Amino acid sequence: MARVRIGELLIRQGRIDELQLQSALAHQRRWGGRLGSAVVHLGFVSEPSLLEVLSEQLGAPFITIGERAIDPAVLRLVPEKVIRTRRVLPLARLVESRRGPLIVALTDPGDLAVIDELEFATGLAVRPALVSEQDLDQAMRRVLGHHHAAPTRRLPAIDLPEDTSPASGSGRPTWLH
């Protein structure tokens, strides 16, 4: 079954009219980005209203994380590097089976590559939930903090033996010739 386009869904639900859709499409052609972003940028719908429609389109629930407490054990299921680079946040682990599922908040629940990576990293089935970018950013700052990588201590250099491989000729590295 083909997925209904977001513009069509917005019109069907009476959130925008045809003229507004054409304006948003022109904005998208001119400035790039996603149609939903254009509709919000132009003030035709609010971001939460758009996310409700996207939720319906993608078949993933729209949630607000807010100040929701997240069990540290759930957070540890996904490596912090993956959380930060993929911009995801594990929220809960359901015990429907041995493999979860793990409920994960992300801004694009249709990104199958990220979902596959999460499933591989955790060994659990992943059930995505749609969240606004701002809500995800705030929750990640609250839960993970702002910490930066600790400065690395510089290790002393290692003395390597001379290159004596037959390919180097004189026993000296070829780049020294």
Secondary structure, DSSP 8 states (H G I E B T S, - for coil): -----HHHHHHHTTSS-HHHHHHHHHHHHHH-S-HHHHHHHTTSS-HHHHHHHHHHHHT--B---TT----HHHHTTS-HHHHHHHTEEEEEEEEEETTEEEEEEES-TT-HHHHHHHHHHHSS-EEEEE--HHHHHHHHHHHH-S-------------------GGGSSSS-GGG-
